[in-house]
């Protein structure tokens, strides 16, 4: 990463607060790498976050919960605030977790933090966003809201909350948040359409697609530990295994293919509340073509992705997920391998547009099995062609620099004292 020019460094930098309950070293999409992108483009960024505990709900080694702790990560200032850590199935505990960060971040940003030119709200959009608009009342700080999860829809779809009364409260809170924030950034066309249907002006919403963690090209082509060299065809699902992923359909597809293609293996890599149950089900069905791998560090994931013959995305068929583009979609496109997309709507449209793989209806195990049969029949040359389509589409449409530049334009448009969008054009180059 190159630094801004000396003449530019002498200019006072606009300050942005990156407000997110999750941040490095937790796995999060717009973490330190994203913040560095903003700093490289001329902003001073303070990250306001909690103490790392996701996804297990246990505080990471080396951290202890205190009311407030400040640290540095490279040149980035990080302020960690007390939270109640919990990420289990208890809806009440999850609510307390989110609410605790809402309260501590509001108190800090209102009474302790230096004034900023804009609050960029990342996660969770609702509770962190409510804290931000409350701060806005006292400090008149503009709020840019990044909506990665459509609340309250996601609460019902994930099974976290079913009570209509509380869902109604969450819906009212969302409507208040959308009215009071200065602008909303969404990750898909479907998100924008839904917000417009709910009364949010279209010109208050900008689509900025998510991007992948753009790790350098994999030089070591040796098989990563965990993959069996005797496999004939590897289908890899990488990520969270929960109710929303509905991965029983994948187990069923593996059962359909076991005798027909015994050397076709389905790998599940990662964690989640359904992982153990799925592994037990595969054992009960005596599936020798299903294997589970532990979660691996982010910098190692790419080796697994490029070593697979097909990369799998799957979500249950809910209205919310039809307008969602799971983050692994971009990671898979960047990896340049064929994609098996078991998500309806916007995510499927991307795969079709890119000619990056095959789409099947969520939950349809026979359709998934048939798509695997087709990829096997395609042969290595056609699979490589599909993978090249995927990577090229990512570079042309979704790459990181395009997304950050679009975000910077929005920050400059709405921050205090903004006179132009020149900051986005300053000398800054990220190398990967």
Secondary structure, DSSP 8 states (H G I E B T S, - for coil): -----HHHHTS---EEEEEES--TTS--SSSHHHHHHHHHTT-EEEEEEE---TTTTS--TT----SEEEEEETTEEEEEE------SS-HHHHHHHHHHHHHHHHHHHHHTS---SEEEEEESHHHHHHHHHHHHHHH---EEEEESS-TTHHHHHTTS---HHHHHHHHHHHHHHHHHSSEEEESSHHHHHHHHHTT--GGGEEE--------------S--TTS-TT-SEEEEEES--SGGG-THHHHHHHHHHTTT-TTEEEEEES--TTHHHHHHHHHHTT-TTEEEE----HHHHHHHHHH-SEEEEE----HHHHT---HHHHHHHHHT--EEEE--SHHHHHHHHHT-EEE--TT-HHHHHHHHHHHHHHHHHHHHHHHHHHHHHIIIII-HHHHHHHHHHHHHHHSTT---SGGGGSS-----
